[in-house]
Amino acid sequence: MKENSMATTPRPDVHDAQRCQTDHVEALIQEYAPHVKYIAQRLACRLPASVCLDDLISAGVLGLMDAIAKYDPARHCLQDLCRVAHSECDA
């Protein structure tokens, strides 16, 4: 019987690249977490008491993760997103 030669195993450097990317994403989340908390606190002041601050922070972190996933280093757009969030909060 001939073994299936179509089966492939991922190269070891693929896992290293994924780990490096994960570390980079975690570092960005840690860097921008104070901004997320600040904006959530500012929004909480303007919303009804039934809206939980923790829920706003969670939504902000999810938004940050989405922004990181869509981030284009050539455009430096993550800073623009933070600037827009601050201006919307001040409005």
C-alpha angles and dihedrals in degrees: 000000000000117000120234106264091187093077111102134189122212116259114252092241090061090066091047091053091049091049091049091050091048091050090050092050091048091050091052091049090051091048095051098035093095089054091051091050092047093051092045091052091049091050093046090061090061099043131077117276089248089073108089118223090221090057091052091049091049091050089048093052090049089051090049091051090051090049091050091051090052094041117132110199091201091061100039087218098156090077089050090054091053091048091051092048091052093048092049089050092052093049 
